[in-house]
């Protein structure tokens, strides 16, 4: 009798796992089908080179908007740096767009040096990209799939676990 109950429990557990796996796969497919294409842009980086969002097609992109004077932005920088270092040689790219219209160039340089930032920092000097992406609250982060589709928009400071969970969801 105990073996029969155990067998039924194992079968029921297997059915639950299968149902959740199918539901998760359908949710991922639905997210991709409903995703909006991210608008391309080209911005100057701190090193004077330029980068376009389209340069990163084929990779998942974490597109983070921030400013030097923003306390939640300061709080998330160590998490962004750790995430970048852990994923530097993967198919995920972190791009930090500084809303330079509200920062001076020396503020940005001092911030990057002071926090030891090694990930790409793009400069939205005139604020057009921030407006294009409707960034009202900072930090705001967009998660893009390999085709450049916006999969998720996250408002507020991120940590590594949240970034990994969002990236794993698509």
N, C-alpha and C positions, 0 to 999 in steps of 0.2 A: 504494500500500500504506500509506504514512504517513497519507494522508487518511482511509483506512478506519479505521485504528487511532485517529486523533484523533476521528473521528465516533463510534466506539464508546465512547471515553472520555467524551466530552461527554454522550452518552445515558446512560451509567452514572452520571455525576455528577448529572444531572437526576433520575434515578430515586431516588438516595440523598436528594437534597434533598426530593423529594416525600414519600418514606417518613418522613423525620424531621419534616416539617411535619404530616403526618397524625398521627403518634405524639404530637407536642407538643399538638395540638388535642384529641386524645382524653384526654391526661393532664390538661389544664385542665378539660375537661368532667367527668372523674371527680372531681377535687378539689372542684368546685362541688357535685356530686351528693352527696358524702360529707361536706360541711361541716356543722358544728354551729352552730346559732344562738347568737350571743353574748348573754349575759344583760344586760338593760338595767339601768341604774343612773342615779342622779342625785347629783351631788356639787357642793359649793361650789367656786368657783374663787378664786384669790388676790384678784381684784377685788371679791369679795363676791357676784357673780352665781352662778347655778347653771347647770349644763349636764347634759343627759342624753345617754347614748350614742345613743338613738333620734333625737336632734336631727340626727344626721349621716347618717341613711339617705339613700341615693342617692350617697354618696361612699365611696371606699375609706378605711378608717381604720387608722392605725398607732397602736395603743394600748400605750403604754410605761409600765411600772411601775418606780419608782425611789425612792431615798432620798438625802438629802444626804451621809450618812456613807459611802456606798458608792463605793470607788475605781473599779470598772468603770463605774458610772453617771457619775462625773465625767469619765471618759475619753470617753464617748460623747456628752456634751452638745454639744461643738462640731459633731459630725457631725449630730446631731438638728437643731441650729439651722440649719446649712447646708441640710439637706434641707428644713426648713420654709420657709426663704426662697426656695429654688428652686421649691417646689411651692405657695406661698401662694395663688396664683390658679388652682389646678388642681382636679381632682376628688378629690384626696387630702388627708385631714385628719390631722394629728399631734395626739394628745392624750396628755399626760404626766400620769400619776396618781402623785402623791407619796404614799408610804405614811406619812402624817403621824402615825400612831400611834407611830412610832419617831423622829419629828423634832419639834422645836418649831416653832411658826409663825414665829418670828424667824429660825430656821435656814433655813427654806424661803425666806423673803423675801430674806435675805442671799445665799443660793445663787443665786436667780433674778437678783438685781441683779448679783452678782459675775460671773456667766457671760453676762450680757446676753441672757437667754432672753426671746423674744417670742412663743413658741407657747403655747397654752393649758395651764395647769397646774391640774389638779383635785386636790382635797385629800381623801384617804381617811382622815379624822380618826379613825374608830373601827376601821379595818382590815377592814371587812366586804367591800368590793369586792375587795381583795387576797385575802381568803380565798375569796370566791366564784369568783375566777379561778384559784385554787390557785397563787398566787404564793409560791413557797418560796425561790427564788434570784432575786436582782435583779442587774442589770436583767432583766426578762422583758417581751417584746413580743409582742402579738397583732396579726396582720394580718387585717382584716375586709374582705369584699367589699361591694359597694354594697347588698346586701340584708341586711347585718348578720351574715353567716355567718363563723365563724372559719375562715380558710383555712390559716393557719400560726401556730405558736407558736415563738418564737425565744428561747432562754435565753442571756444573755451580752450583751456590748457590741456594738452595731451601728455600721457606718459607712454612708456614703451609697450606696456601690456595692452592698452587701448588701441594703439596703432597696429600691433600685431593681430589683435582680434578683428579689427576692421578689415585689414588686408586679407586675413584668412577667410573672411565671409564672401569673397568674390574671386 
